[in-house]
Each structure stands twice: as structure tokens, then as C-alpha cells.
Amino acid sequence: MLYTQLRAFHWVAREGSFTAAARVLSVSQPTLSAEVKALEERYGMLLFIRERRGVSLTPAGQSLQAITARMFAAEQEAAELLAGHRALTGGSLNVGADGPVLAIPLLAEFTRRHPSVKLRLSLGNAETIRRDILDMRLDVAVLASPTIDPRLTGLPLGRDQVMLVMPAGHRLSYGPTVPPVALLRERILMREPGSMTRRVVERVLAEAELTLPDVTEIASREAQLAAVKAGMGLAFICEGEFTGDPDLTLRPLEGLRMEMDEYVLCLRDRSRLGIVRAFLSVVESMSESWPVPSWRTKT
């Protein structure tokens, strides 16, 4: 009985709603609600805060989820061991990324090789994705990382350059580079503090003893680019994330190196799981022929 209640709790916590968890487990929503309610009443503890669009974890629920994540990860690993690592014929893989450009080609190739595996892609800043994979809410992550947490392992995807994006025809677009001091006369559209791009930009500018006087915070890359096109200011993005929009122009900062290393990461303890190993195999096979964005090939 306790196992069934913990399983119900785990999947509701992982999916963020009773409805989504019921679909994953192929049971009715009332059944899941009853199991979770019985668990809460059994120990006199509130685990979820019920909201209109789902649920959120209470502090007690967060502590319990950390335990059930390890519990069901171990169960999955044991099942794969007993099954003799058979070919992937089902299951699900939760992937997190700090941007879609690098993740999508990997997901497309993985789907081609393993069409019966259900994929879910979650996007967020590097700090959020890193926390989710450490908390076992994600199986693998595609993100920029300045250092590798000892609890994680993975494969490098490559190094990307952070560049300034501006409207086509902007006065700073006519030279091959942008003098850093020119930023002092521009409004800069920055990502939120958890963004790795923002961390890199702030670190490099601090080393150059340059403080930006006019910064507007915009919480997504897509919104940043839309704001740049609307003339609200200039922004920093990775070169590999630029899709060649003719209304926008990329330029590097003169004399400053802004680079980020991109990785595919997973928990070291989960790297033996067949579904995770299958994804890492895709990364290894694509690393030498990584797709060049189409805009770079245009003359």
C-alpha cells in the first residue's frame, strides 16, 4: 500500500498535475487523488498545494520527492539490469535544455532511432535546468556549463561564441566588430540572473572594467530577439543560436572573448540506464558532423 501511495505521489510531483500523472500511469485521476490523500492523512502531512493549473510541492513534499526520485530511478535501473538491456521498445526520456537550437537535432536523431520512446523537452535557463537534473526531474540536459558538477557526467558538444545582436542597419552593424565602449550609449537587453549567457557577459565586462548604464531584463531568448527587432535595444546571444533572421545582425565585441562550452549532461548515478546511454550514443555519433546553421553557409 505504501509503495502504491509513494508511486502516485512521485508521478504527480514529477508531472506537476494529477491529470498528467494519471495519463503516464494509465489510471484514473480520482484513483491518484485518493492514493495521495491517503498518504497525506496516514502521516498527517500536507505534500501538495493544490492550484488551478496543477500542484506545487510543500517543503515536506520537496523533501519526499528527493527520496522517491532516487527510489524509482533505482527501480528503473534494476528493471533494465534484469531485462538484460534489451532494445528500447518504450519508456520516456525527459530532456532539459537552455535553448532549443542544440537540443532539437539530437532529439530528432534519437526519435529516428527509437521512435517508440516518448520524449519531453523542457526549456529554461542554465540554473533551472541544472537544478532539475540534480533533483532527478530530468534524465539528460543540454546546456552551457562553466564547470562540471562532480555528481554529473556527460559529453562536450563544443564551444560557442557570445555575440551582440542588433537590428539590421544599426549604426554598429557596419563594422566587423563593436568597440566595447559603444555599449555605454546603448540599452542592453539582458536575460535573467540564472542565464549562463548573462553570467558570461557580466564576467567579461567586469574584467574589462565596463559597467552597463542602461539594462533591461527580458526573461527569454525569443522575447529578447523580438525586442531587438522592435528597436528596444541590443542583446547578447550565442552565435549558434542565431537562425539567420535577415532583420537582425550579429557582431562580436572588439578585443573581448566571450565563449561558452556546451555539454550534454546526466547524473553520474544514472548514466548506466539504457535510455540515457542511448541518448549519449546519439550525441557521440553526431559530434563529428554537428550541423552547421544554414545562415552560416549563405554568401
N, C-alpha and C positions, 0 to 999 in steps of 0.2 A: 504493500500500500504506500509506504513512504517513497519507494522508488518511483511509482507512478506519479505521485504528487510532485516530486522533485523534477521529473521529466517535464511535466506540464509547466511548472514554474520556469524551468530553463528555457523552453522554447518560446514562451510568452515574453520573457526578458530579452531573448535574442532577436525576436521578430518585432518587438515593440507594440504588439497588439494581440488580443485573443483571437481575432479573426484570422490574421496571417498565420499565427501558430497553429490554429485548427486546420488550415489548409496544408501546412507542412506535415502534420501528424495524421492527416486524413481522419480526423474525429470531429465531432460537433463542437461548436463554440460553448454551448451550455455544459458539456462534459468537462472541457478545460476549466471553465469558470468554477465549476464545483470542486475540481481537484485542487485548484489554487486556494479557494476559500477554505477547504478542509485543512490544508497545510497551515494557513494563517491562524485558523481557530485552534488547531492542535497545539501550537506553540505560543498562542496569544501575541502574535507579531504581525504588523502590517508590512507587507512586502512590496506592494504596488500602490501608486497613486493613480486612480482611475481618472482619465481625462477624456474630452470629447473625441479626440482623434487618436486614441490609443492609451498607452500606460507609460508611466515613468517609475523608476525604481526608488524606493526609500533607501536611506543609508543601510538599513538591515538587509534590504533586497540586493543592494550592490555587493555587500559582503558575501551573501549567499551565492550570488551569480558567479563570483570569482571561484568559488568552490565547485559549483555544478559545471562550470566551463571545463575545469580540469577533469572532473569526473566523467563527463560524456566524451571528451577528447580521448581519454584513456580507453573508454569503451569502444570507440570507433577504431582506435589503433589495434586493440585486441581482436576485434572482428576481422580486420584486414589480415592480421597475422594468421588467424585460424582459417581464413579463406584461402590462404596461400598466395595472396597478392594477385588475385585474378584480374583479368582485363576490366577496365572501368565500364560498367553497364548501367550506371545510375548514380545517384547521390547528388550532392550540391557543393559548390565552391563559392565562398564569399570573398570577393576581391575588393580591396580598397585602393584608391589612388588619389594623388593630389592634383591630378589633371587627366583628361581623357586621351590625349594625343598619344602617349606612350602605351597606355593600357589597352586601347582598342585593338591594335594589331595583334597583341598577344592573346586577347580573348577570342578574336576571330579565328586564329590558328588553333587554339585549344578546342573551340567548338567544332572546327572541321575534323579534328582527330577524335574527339569524344562527344559526339552530338547528343548522347543521352544524359550527359551531366548538366544539371541546372546551374546556371551562373547568375550571380548577383553582383553588380558593380556599385560601390558606394564612393562618392566623391566628397572630399573635404580638404582642409589644409593639412600640412605635414604633421603638425602636432596632434590633431584629432585622429588621423589615420594611424599614427604610431601608438597612441593610447588604445585604440580599438583592437589592434593586433596583439598588443601585450595582454589585453583583457579577454582575448580569445573570441571577440565578436567578429573578427576577420580571420581567414585562413592564410591569405597572402596579401602583400601590399606592394604597390608600385609607387615609389616616391623618392624625392631628393633627400639625402641624409648626409650631414657633415661627418658624423661618426656612427659606427655600428654598435648598438646596444649589445652587450655580451649575451643577452637572452635571445638574440636574433641571429639568424644566418641567412644567406641568400647569394644572389649573383649580381654583378655590376652590369648595368645597361649602357653606361657611357657617361660622358661629361658634356654638359650643356652650358652655353654662354647666356648670361642675363643681359638683355639689351633694352634700350629705350624705344618705346613705340609711340608714334605721333601721327597726326593726320598727314596724308599725302599732300605735299606742297607747303608744309610748315616751314618756317624760316630756318629751322635747324636741320631740315632734311636734305639741304643742298650740298653739304659737305659729307665726306666719308665717315667722319666721327663727330661726336658732340663734345665740346670742351666742358668739363665738369662744372666750371663756374657759371655756365649758361643756365644750369638748373636753378640758380638763385633767382632768376627772373621768370620762372615758370611755376605753375601749380602742378604738383606731382600727386597722382592718384595711387595710393598705396593699398596693398592688401592688409588684412587684419593681422594682429601681432603674432598669431600662430603660424603664419605663412613662412615657409622656408625662403621664398624669393625675397620677402621683406627683410628677413634676418641677414641674408647675404648683402643686400643693398645697403642696409644700415651699417653693417660692419665695415664694408669697403669705404663708404663715405666718411665714417668716423675716423678710419685710418688716414684718410686724405684731409682730415680736419675740415670737413664740409658739413654744414648743418642746413637742412632744407627749411626755408622760412614758411612755405605755403604747402601744406599736405592735407589732402582729403582722403579719408579711409573708405574703401569700397570692398565689400566682403567676398566678391567672386571674380574670377578671371574674365568670365563672359561679360559681367557688368562693367568691369574695367575697360574692356575693349569698346563696348558700346558708348561709354562715357568719353573715351578718347575721340571716337568718330563724331560725337556730338560737340566736340570742341571744349570739353570741360577741363582738359589738362593733358599731361603726358603720363605714361605709366611704364613700369618695368615688367617684362615678361621673359621667359626663356625662349631662345631662338627656335628650339624645336617645337614650341607650342604655336608658332606663328603659321597660319594657314595660307598666307599669301593674299590677304584681302587687299584689293587694289586701292582702297580708300585709306590704307594705313602704310606706314613706312617704319622700318627698323633701323636703328643706328647704335653702334657701341659707344661707350664713353671713352674719350681720348685718354690714353695712359693708365687706365684702370682695368684690372682683370676681375670680372665678376663671373664666377663659374660655380656650377653645382654638379655634384656626382649623383647620378640616378641609379637606383637599385630596385631589384625585386627581392622582398624580404619575407621571411616567415619565422615563427617561433622555432628555436632550435629543437625543442622537445617534440615538435610536430612535423619536422622535416622528413621523417620516415613514412608518413602517411602516403598511401599510394596516390591519392588525388592531388596532394601537394607536390609530390615528386613528378607527377605527370605535367603539372604546370611549369615546374622548373625545367623540365626537359624541353618544353616548348621554348622557353627563354634561351636555353643553351643553343638550340638549333637555329634560332633566329638572330643570335647576337652578331654573327659574322656578316649577315646580309640585312642589317637593320634598314627598314625602308626609309629612303630619303624623302622628306616632304616635297610634294610636287612643285611648290613655289620655288624651291631652290634650283630646280632643273630648268626653269624658264630663263630665256635670254632676253 
